[in-house]
Amino acid sequence: MGELTKAAVEQAIAGYIDPYLETDLVSAKGLKGVELQDGRVRATVQLGYPARSHVQELAQALRERIAALPEVGGREIDVEVGVKIASHVVQQGIETLTNVKNIIAVASGKGGVGKSTVSVNLALALAAEGATVGILDADIYGPSQPRMLGSRGQPDSIDGKTLEPLVSYQIQSMSIGYLVDEETPMIWRGPMVTQALEQLLKDTNWRDVDYLVVDLPPGTGDTQLTLAQKIPVSGAVIVTTPQDIALLDARKGLKMFEKVKVPVLGIVENMSIHVCSQCGHEEHIFGEGGGARMAEQYDVDFLGALPLDGRIRADTDEGKPTVVRDPDGPVARQFREVAKRLAAKLSLQAKDYTQAFPKIMIQND
């Protein structure tokens, strides 16, 4: 039996492909150190995405790989897995927000694909996995997040200039729906809408947010363009259904983000399959596999498929989305899988270090 080396341990860890990163932890710069001392093997891993439900399984898989090395012998194996969420680069020339590490835009080419429902459940899933999360309802004409989050009342303004986000189920939120009556129509022209969106984002006192999920209105108009050109977006997620007409419009959304240099983290196929609540029969009402084919065609990641389930709609209508109403149920688990995949994809993007450096002031005496 030869002598155990750090290189051998690193090689064993490199043989494990993380299911969310879809690469090994060494290549992803997730392995932070290996120590061999006092008859022990100690490996320290740091993930760049929230993974509360994955940490134990990951640590066990790495322990087994290390234990399989013949040189390990009877040494005690300790694998420590931590999480550190970094800020990632945004469009060139756009200043980042001080208390927000990453902005994720959730978009769809057309309405009626369940984008707002997906947005709120993904935000809650990221929080359930251990991240600090905010959600900005960017649909000025049809704000739905206040009702979906069961959040009532107007936001406070301590200094008379900025707004405090409302907190519901441990996520921070802001929406025009908090500032106007639910039944009051917003009869505004485009420039007023885009100005309101910028103010809601920049004049809200977000508190140390890892991910700010922005629920965009459907389409590729003024609001989407403002977000893409003036707001620091780390990545976008496209929501579609398998239906051909929805996929056609989803492609427009994807191409818009590509044109303004916002990376598309992946595609989520909503209403993928309907399971009858009475007999359990499964049926692809809106077609099958469209989201996966689109992802392959445009070389972006397919983040997952979500079911057409009456409870998902009912839960959001009641102000208690599925991820918090039934956190251990199959639908909540699917949302958490999608959330881990999109956060893992973002963790592989280039990091933004601008907030780590102090601003240099030059004064003429």
N, C-alpha and C positions, 0 to 999 in steps of 0.2 A: 504494500500500500504506500503510495507516494505522499508527499507532504501537501496539505491543503493550502491553496493560494487564493488571494483576493480575485485574481483573474478568472479562476475556475468558478468561483461563486457568481461573479458578474456574468459569466457565460451561461450559467444555469438559469439565472434570472432573465437573461436576454432571450432564452428559449420560450418564454411565456408571452403570448400575444394577448394584450388587454382587449376585451371584447368591445369596448367603447372607443378607445383610441384606434383600434384596428392596426396597431403596431406594437413593438415590444417597448418595455419601460426604459431600456438603455437608450434606444434611438430617440425616444420622446423626452430624454433628459429627466426622467422621473426617478432614476436611481441616484440618491444623494450620497451614499457611502456604504462601505463594507468594512467591518472590523473583525479581526480574528485575535482574540485574547482570552486568557483564563479559561480555556476549554470551551469557549463559546463562539458562535458565529452570529454576528449582528448585522442586519441589513436595514438601511433606512430608505424608505420610498416616499416621494412626495408627488401626489397627483395634482394636476392643475384644474381639476373640475370637481364639483361636489358629488360625493359618492358614498353617502352614509350606508346605503343598503349593499354596497359592493365591497367595502373595506375588509370585512372579516373573510369573505370568500377569497379575495385577492391575497391576503396575508397567508391563508392556509395553502393556496396553490403554490406560492413562492417557497413556503417552508418545505413542502413536499418535494419540490424541484431541488432544493439545496440538500435535503436529507438523502436524495437518491445518489449524490456524489459519493463514490466509494471512500474518498479520503476523509469524509466528515467523521466517520466512526461514531463514537458515542457523544459527540459534542452537542451541547444545548443550542438550539436554533431560535433566534429572536428576530422577527420581522416587524418593523414598526412602519405603519402606513399613515401618513398625514396628508392634509389637503391645504394648498395655498393657491388662491385664485388671483391671477394677475390681471392687469389692464392690458388690452391688446390694441394694436394700431387701428386708426380710423382713417377716413378719407384725408388726403393731403390738404393742408392749409386750414383745417377746421380744429378749433380749440376744444379740448376735452373738458368735461364737467368735473369739478373738484371732488365731489363726493359720490361719483358714479364711475365704477371701473369699466363696465361694458354695457353698451346699449345693443339690444337684439330687437330688430324689427320683424314683426310677424305680419306677412302680407298675403293677399290673394288677388288674382286678376279680376275675379267677379264676386258678387255677394252670394249669400246663401250656402256657403261651403262650411260654415261653422267655425270661421276663423277666430271670432271673439271667444267662443267656448274653448277652443284649443289654446288660445293665448292665456286665459286665466288659469286653466288647468296646468299648463306648462310652467307658469310662474309659481303656482302652488307646489308643483312637483319639484322644482329647483329648490324651493325653500325646505321641502320635506327631506331633500338630500343634504341639507346643511348650509345652503347659501343664504345671504341676505339679499332679498329680492324686492324690487318695486315694479309697478305696472302703470304705464301711462296710456290712458284711453285717448287715442289721437283722432277718433271719429267725432268731429265737432257736431255734425248734423244728426248723428244717431248714436249718442254715447250709451253703452250698455253695461260697462264694467261696474258702476255703482250698484245696479240691481243684482248682477251676477255675484258680487262680493257681499251682498246683504249689507252694504255700507250706507249709512244715512248721515245727514247733517252737512253743514258747510265747514270748509277747512278754516282753521285759525290763522291769524296773521299777527305775529307777536310785534313786528316792527312796522306794520302798516305798508310794507313794500313787498314782502315775500309770503308765500303760503306754506303751511305745515301739511305734509301728506296725511291722509287718513290711513289708519292701520286696521286691517281686517285679516284674520287668520295669519297673523305675523308677517303679512306683506304690506308694504307702503303703496298707496295708490293716489293718483290725481286724475281728474276728469272734469270736463266742462259741465258734466251732469251734476257735480257737487255745487256748482255756482248758479245754475238756473233751474227752474221748476221742470220736473220730468216731462210735462206735457207741453212745454213751451218750444215751438219750432225755432231753430236758429236760421233766420232768413238773412244770411251773410253772403257777401261776394268773396271770391277766392282770396284776395289779399288780406282780408280781415281774418279768415280762417287760418291762413298760414302764420299770421302774426300771433293769433291766440295760441296756436300749437307751440310756437317758440317760447311764448311767455309761460305756458303751463309747464314746459320742460325746465326752462332756465330759472324761473322765479319760484320754484318749489324747493324747499329745504330737504332734499333727499338725504338720508342719514346712512353713510357708509355702505352704499348699495354695491353688491358684486355684479348683479345683472338687473338692468332695467329693461323690462319687456315692453315694447311699444306696439300696441294693438292698432294697426293702421286701418283706415277705411278701405273698402275694396276699390280696385282700379289703379290707374297709373297717371293720375292728374296732379293738380297743384300741390295737394298735401303730401303726396308721396315724393314728389320732386323736391319740395322744401326739406323734407326729412333727409333725403339722400344728398342734398347739396349744402345744407346749413347745420345739420345736427350730427355730432360725432357717433357714427354707427360702426360697431365692431363686426357685425354680421347680420344676415337676414335669413329668415325661414319662410318658405313658400308653402301655404296650405292649399290643397286642392281635393277634389273628389275624383274617383276613377272615371267619371263621365267625360266624354270627348270634348264637350263644349267648355267644361270647367278647366280641362287641361290646356285647351287652346288659349284661354285667358291667363292661366297660370304661367304659361311660357312668356307672355308679355311682361308680367311682373318680374320674372327671372332676368329677362334681357334688360329691363330698366336698371336693375341693380348692377348688372355687369357693366352697363354704359357709364354709370357714375362711380365705378370702382369700389362698390361695397361687396365683399365676399358673400356668396350664398352658402350658408352652412349645410343646407339640405332641404329636402322636400318631405312634407308630412301628408300622407293620404288619409283624409277624414272620411267617415261614412263608408268605410271600405267593405264591410260585410255586415249583414243584418242577421242576428240570431233570434229566432222567434222565442218570445218569453213563455209561450205556452208549451210548444213541443220540442224546442231546441233546434229546429231546422235552420240551416245556414243558407243564405242566399246573397249573391252579389247584385244588389238592386241597381246600382249605378255603373255596372261594368266591373272588370277585374284587372288588376295589375297595371293600371294606367300610370300611377305615380312612380312605380319602380321603373317602367319603361322610359318615362320622361327623365328621371334621374340619370339613367344610363345614357340616354341620347345627349344630354347636356353635360355629362361628366361631373355631376354633383352627387352628394350622398343621399341615399334614401334613408330617412331617419326612422320611419316606421309607419304602420297602418293602424288606424283607430276605428273601432266599430261604430255602426249605426245602432244606437241604443237609446230607447226612450227615457231611461233613467238619467242619462247625461243631460238631456234637455230639461227634464223636470228638476234636476238638482240645481242647475244654474238659474232657472226661473224662481226657485225658492231661495236663492241667495246663499246656497251652500254647495259649491261645486263638488263633483264626484271625488276628487283627490282628497278633500277634507271630510266629506260625508261618509265615504267608505274607503279609508286609506289603505286597507289591506285587500281590497277587492281586485278582481282581474283588470278592470278598466283603469283604476288608479295605478296599478303596476305597469300597465302599458304606457301611461303618461310619464311615469318615472323613467322607464326605459328610454323613451324618446328624449326626455330632458337630459339624461346622462349622455346620450349620444351627441346631442347638439352642443352641450357644454364641453365635451371632450374634443369635438371637432374645433371649437373655438380655441381651446387650450393649445392646439398645435399651430395656431396663427402666430405671427410675429408679435412680440410683447412691446408695449408702449412704456418707455422709461421717462417721459417728459415730466410726470408728476414727482419723480424721485429727485429731480434736481431743483435747487432753489432758483427763483427768478433773479437775474442780475440787474440791479438798478444803477445806471450811470448818472451821476450828478455833476453839474458844472459849478464849481465854487466861484 
